[in-house]
């Protein structure tokens, strides 16, 4: 997955996965905007992906063992 292909609902690429949802740094720093959101947008296709549909793997394994283990999505 090319992480930079995916954005928060407001189009920012400064998102991070956290606690079964996503969080956007730029949104969180804006006045009256919540940085938490539930779906990533694919900038190429426009498709939306919920956190439980996204497997995030690091060099040492799943980012979140509850969500990012093969077969959990």
C-alpha positions, -999 to +999 in steps of 0.1 A: +000+000+000+013+034-009+003+053+022+005+087+004-022+076-021-047+077+009-060+108+026-083+118+054-119+130+044-106+166+040-078+155+016-048+156+040-020+130+039-010+137+076-031+108+089-021+081+114-039+049+125-049+049+162-073+031+185-095+014+157-098+047+137-076+072+121-063+107+132-052+136+110-026+161+123-037+189+100-074+185+108-066+184+145-047+216+143-076+234+126-101+253+147-134+235+152-123+203+133-120+169+149-088+151+139-104+116+143-121+099+114-132+064+104-124+061+067-094+067+044-101+079+009-082+065-021-071+095-041-070+075-073-103+057-072-123+077-047-131+046-027-134+048+011-118+022+034-128+017+071-101+011+096-110-026+099-105-030+061-070-017+062-041-040+071-011-019+083+021-038+085+055-026+097+089-043+093+083-060+127+048-071+121+012-057+124+008-022+136-022-031+157-023-068+165-061-066+171-068-052+136-038-057+114-034-095+115-040-116+084-076-127+083-088-100+107-100-076+080 
